[in-house]
């Protein structure tokens, strides 16, 4: 009898010690791997902090290689063979759109860190939750900033022909119209092309006051290099996050200086733990943390804690994600239904400007850590 009671008394501790199983879908290889690396790093730091809280997470990592079909296969594997409680992912909007549809089919909670295509959370999905802002938020904050610092009347929009790029360009046109800016050029380019000079000549000939670009990191660098070669010099270059908000881009100081970029996070933000995360990340990985790392950290931080509370039960986890709210390094997070969105976090966007290879937050003014250089200082 005494032995049975001792076993019963120990059982709760055995249950609590069991790790929660979470899947991660990320671009670990392929053209988007530089930012995929940032996401992976952010998740790894979240796992350390969760462990310090007594939450052990068993992660099943899946590489989508930046391809939607690979992402779909990964989600199916995680949901059926691996039997994870929930999934963090993916990075790109194209992969996330496909993965979200599969998550709904398999009834498994998916917390997306950063993919910003508006339609991802406009499908009425019950199992899909997004931490990050949308392309509409990216465009709105950049154009609010531009019209506050200057008096632009015209805008050129140049975007890659991906889900992210198309959504970003559509949002830019919408908010440009609201701000009274005339769109004098708008064109989608083939991602990964070796030469954009002919397109950029047409941008230059349209004489825009501001140039709005939507690109991942490799194209962002090439577009700015060739803009320099051609002497394209508007009042401002506006980058819609992604490649323009990455330390790899900022290091290209001959072409990144003066470029503005929307961002979802900065290490100087007043959000709980943001500064500490920034310091720990840079010490560990030898480079500044991007917003991609912070939103990935946040997605894992929320999902793992709620999965443990739910005992790995997917339905209970879905309900908890829909009802909860959290104070995080990425600011307050709540998955709400509004304006046609379902389970969408109303995330505070910021604008950084790269000055001398470093990011300084310049908008909104109450959160600024530096003074903006306006207009574009020109090429050296």
C-alpha positions in Angstrom: 0.0 0.0 0.0 2.8 2.4 1.0 4.7 1.5 -2.2 1.6 2.3 -4.3 1.2 5.6 -2.7 4.8 6.5 -3.3 4.5 5.7 -7.0 1.3 7.7 -7.2 3.0 10.7 -5.5 5.8 10.6 -8.0 3.7 10.3 -11.1 2.8 14.1 -11.4 6.6 14.9 -11.5 7.1 12.3 -14.2 4.3 13.9 -16.3 5.7 17.4 -15.8 9.2 16.3 -16.8 7.9 14.9 -20.2 9.0 17.2 -23.0 6.5 18.9 -25.2 6.9 18.1 -28.9 6.9 21.0 -31.3 7.7 21.1 -35.1 9.6 23.8 -36.8 9.3 24.5 -40.6 12.0 26.9 -41.8 14.2 27.8 -44.8 17.4 26.3 -43.5 18.9 25.9 -47.0 18.1 27.5 -50.3 18.1 31.2 -51.3 16.3 32.4 -48.2 18.6 30.6 -45.7 20.3 33.8 -44.5 17.1 35.0 -42.9 16.1 31.4 -42.2 19.3 31.2 -40.0 18.0 34.2 -38.1 14.7 32.5 -37.4 16.5 29.3 -36.3 18.8 31.2 -34.0 15.8 33.0 -32.3 14.1 29.7 -31.8 17.2 28.1 -30.2 17.4 31.0 -27.7 13.7 30.6 -26.9 14.4 26.9 -26.2 17.1 27.8 -23.7 14.9 30.3 -21.9 12.0 27.8 -21.8 14.2 25.2 -20.3 15.2 27.6 -17.6 11.5 27.9 -16.8 11.2 24.1 -16.5 9.7 23.6 -20.0 11.6 21.0 -21.9 10.8 21.1 -25.7 11.6 18.3 -28.1 11.9 20.0 -31.5 11.5 18.3 -34.8 13.2 20.5 -37.4 12.1 20.5 -41.0 13.8 22.4 -43.9 11.3 23.7 -46.5 14.2 24.9 -48.8 12.0 27.8 -49.6 9.6 25.7 -51.7 5.9 25.4 -50.9 5.6 21.7 -51.9 8.4 20.8 -49.5 6.7 22.8 -46.8 3.5 20.9 -47.3 5.3 17.5 -47.0 7.0 18.7 -43.9 3.7 19.7 -42.3 2.1 16.4 -43.2 5.0 14.6 -41.6 4.9 16.6 -38.4 1.2 16.2 -38.0 1.0 12.5 -38.7 4.3 10.6 -38.2 5.9 12.9 -35.6 2.6 13.7 -33.8 3.8 17.2 -32.6 1.5 19.3 -30.5 1.9 22.4 -32.8 4.2 23.9 -35.4 6.2 27.1 -35.7 6.7 28.3 -39.3 7.3 29.0 -42.0 9.5 31.9 -43.2 8.4 32.9 -46.7 4.8 33.9 -47.5 4.7 31.4 -50.4 5.6 28.5 -48.1 3.5 29.7 -45.2 0.4 30.1 -47.4 0.7 26.4 -48.4 1.5 25.2 -45.0 -1.4 27.1 -43.4 -3.8 25.3 -45.7 -2.4 22.0 -44.6 -2.4 22.9 -40.9 -6.2 23.6 -41.3 -6.7 20.2 -43.0 -4.8 18.3 -40.3 -6.2 20.3 -37.4 -2.8 21.2 -35.9 -2.0 24.7 -34.5 0.4 26.7 -36.6 2.0 29.8 -35.2 3.6 31.8 -37.9 6.5 34.1 -36.8 7.0 36.5 -39.7 5.4 35.7 -43.2 3.5 38.9 -43.9 1.2 38.2 -46.9 -2.2 39.6 -45.9 -4.2 36.7 -47.2 -2.6 34.2 -44.8 -4.9 35.3 -42.0 -7.8 36.3 -44.2 -9.0 32.8 -44.9 -11.0 32.3 -41.7 -8.6 29.5 -40.6 -9.2 28.1 -37.1 -5.8 26.6 -36.6 -3.5 29.3 -37.9 -2.1 32.2 -35.8 0.3 35.0 -36.8 2.7 36.9 -34.5 3.9 39.3 -37.1 2.4 42.3 -38.9 1.1 42.2 -42.5 2.4 43.8 -45.7 -0.4 46.4 -45.2 1.3 47.4 -41.9 4.7 47.5 -43.6 3.4 49.9 -46.3 1.4 52.1 -43.9 4.3 52.7 -41.4 6.8 53.5 -44.2 4.5 56.0 -46.0 3.4 57.6 -42.7 7.1 58.1 -42.0 7.9 59.4 -45.5 5.1 61.9 -45.6 6.0 63.1 -42.1 9.7 63.7 -42.9 9.3 65.0 -46.4 6.7 66.0 -48.9 6.8 63.3 -51.6 4.3 63.5 -54.3 5.2 60.5 -56.5 6.3 56.9 -55.8 7.8 54.0 -57.8 7.1 50.5 -56.6 9.4 47.6 -57.4 8.7 44.1 -56.1 9.7 40.6 -56.6 7.1 38.3 -58.2 6.5 36.2 -55.2 3.6 36.0 -52.7 5.4 38.4 -50.4 6.4 40.8 -53.2 3.0 40.9 -54.8 1.2 41.4 -51.5 3.7 44.1 -50.5 3.3 46.0 -53.8 -0.5 45.9 -53.6 -0.4 47.3 -50.1 2.0 50.0 -51.2 -0.3 51.1 -54.0 -3.3 51.1 -51.6 -1.6 53.3 -49.0 0.1 55.5 -51.5 -3.4 56.4 -52.8 -4.6 57.1 -49.3 -1.6 59.4 -48.8 -2.2 61.3 -52.1 1.0 59.9 -53.7 0.9 59.3 -57.5 2.3 55.9 -58.5 4.5 56.7 -61.5 6.1 53.2 -61.8 5.1 49.8 -60.7 6.6 46.5 -61.8 7.3 43.0 -60.5 10.7 41.5 -61.3 11.8 37.8 -61.5 13.4 37.0 -58.2 17.0 35.9 -58.4 17.8 37.6 -61.7 21.4 38.6 -62.3 20.7 42.1 -63.8 18.0 44.7 -63.0 19.5 47.6 -64.8 16.9 47.9 -67.5 14.1 48.0 -65.0 16.0 50.5 -62.8 16.6 52.8 -65.8 12.8 52.9 -66.2 12.4 53.7 -62.5 14.9 56.5 -62.8 13.2 57.9 -65.9 9.9 58.0 -64.0 11.6 60.5 -61.6 9.9 59.3 -58.4 10.2 61.1 -55.1 10.4 57.8 -53.2 11.2 54.3 -54.3 9.4 51.5 -52.5 11.1 48.0 -52.8 9.9 44.6 -51.7 12.8 42.0 -51.8 14.6 39.3 -49.9 18.2 39.9 -49.0 20.2 38.8 -52.2 18.0 40.9 -54.5 17.9 43.8 -52.1 21.7 44.1 -52.2 21.8 43.7 -56.0 19.0 46.3 -56.6 20.9 48.9 -54.5 24.2 48.2 -56.1 22.8 48.7 -59.6 20.8 51.7 -58.4 24.1 53.2 -57.4 25.7 52.4 -60.8 22.8 54.1 -62.6 22.7 57.2 -60.2 19.1 56.6 -59.1 18.8 59.1 -56.3 15.2 59.7 -55.0 14.3 61.5 -51.8 14.2 58.1 -50.1 14.6 54.4 -50.6 11.9 52.5 -48.7 12.5 48.8 -48.1 9.5 46.7 -47.0 11.4 44.7 -44.3 12.7 41.3 -45.3 16.1 41.8 -47.1 16.4 45.4 -46.2 16.1 44.8 -42.5 18.8 42.2 -42.3 22.4 42.7 -41.0 23.8 41.2 -44.2 22.3 44.0 -46.1 23.3 46.7 -43.6 27.0 45.5 -43.9 27.0 46.6 -47.6 27.7 50.1 -46.4 28.4 51.5 -49.9 24.8 50.8 -50.9 22.8 50.5 -47.7 23.6 53.9 -46.1 20.4 56.0 -45.8 18.0 53.3 -46.7 14.8 53.1 -44.6 13.2 49.8 -43.7 10.1 48.8 -41.9 10.8 46.5 -39.0 8.8 44.6 -36.4 11.3 44.7 -33.6 14.4 46.5 -32.4 16.8 45.7 -29.5 16.2 49.2 -28.2 12.4 48.8 -27.9 10.9 49.2 -24.4 9.2 45.7 -24.7 9.9 43.3 -21.9 13.2 41.5 -22.4 14.0 43.0 -25.8 17.3 44.6 -24.8 18.4 41.4 -23.0 17.5 39.3 -26.1 19.5 41.7 -28.4 22.6 41.5 -26.1 22.4 37.7 -25.8 21.8 37.2 -29.5 24.8 39.3 -30.6 27.1 37.7 -28.0 26.1 34.3 -29.1 26.0 34.7 -32.9 28.3 37.6 -33.5 25.8 39.8 -35.3 22.8 42.0 -34.4 19.4 40.3 -34.0 16.9 40.9 -36.7 13.2 41.1 -36.3 13.0 37.7 -37.9 14.9 36.3 -34.9 12.7 38.1 -32.4 9.4 37.0 -33.9 10.6 33.4 -34.2 11.6 33.5 -30.5 8.2 34.8 -29.6 6.3 32.2 -31.7 8.2 29.4 -30.0 7.9 31.0 -26.5 4.2 31.2 -26.8 3.5 27.9 -28.5 5.6 25.8 -26.2 4.3 27.2 -23.0 0.6 26.8 -24.1 1.3 23.3 -25.5 2.7 22.2 -22.1 -0.3 23.6 -20.3 -2.6 21.8 -22.7 -0.7 18.5 -22.2 0.0 18.3 -25.9 -3.7 18.2 -26.7 -4.1 20.1 -30.1 -7.7 21.2 -29.5 -7.0 22.6 -26.1 -3.9 24.3 -27.5 -5.9 25.9 -30.3 -8.4 27.2 -27.7 -5.6 28.6 -25.5 -3.9 30.4 -28.4 -7.2 32.0 -29.4 -8.0 33.1 -25.9 -4.6 34.2 -24.5 -2.5 37.3 -24.4 1.2 37.5 -23.7 3.9 40.2 -22.9 6.9 39.3 -25.0 10.2 40.6 -26.3 8.2 41.4 -29.4 5.7 43.5 -27.5 2.1 42.5 -26.4 0.7 39.6 -28.4 -2.9 38.7 -28.8 -4.4 36.7 -31.7 -7.5 38.7 -32.6 -10.2 38.8 -35.2 -10.6 42.2 -36.9 -10.9 43.8 -40.3 -11.3 40.5 -42.1 -8.3 38.9 -40.3 -8.6 35.8 -38.1 -6.0 35.1 -35.3 -3.9 38.1 -36.3 -1.7 40.0 -33.9 -2.0 43.8 -34.0 1.7 44.3 -34.0 3.4 47.7 -33.6 5.6 48.4 -36.6 8.7 50.6 -36.6 11.0 52.2 -39.2 14.7 51.8 -39.1 17.3 53.7 -41.1 20.7 52.3 -41.9 23.4 54.8 -41.0 27.0 53.8 -41.3 26.1 50.1 -41.4 23.9 50.3 -38.2 20.2 50.4 -37.7 18.6 53.3 -35.9 14.9 53.5 -35.2 13.5 56.7 -36.5 9.7 56.2 -36.5 7.4 56.5 -34.7 9.0 59.5 -33.0 8.1 58.3 -29.5 10.1 55.1 -30.1 13.0 56.7 -32.0 16.6 56.0 -31.1 18.2 58.2 -33.7 17.6 61.1 -36.0 16.6 60.5 -39.6 18.7 61.6 -42.5 16.3 63.0 -45.1 16.5 63.3 -48.0 18.7 60.5 -49.3 22.3 61.6 -48.8 23.4 60.5 -52.2 26.1 58.0 -53.3 29.7 58.1 -52.3 
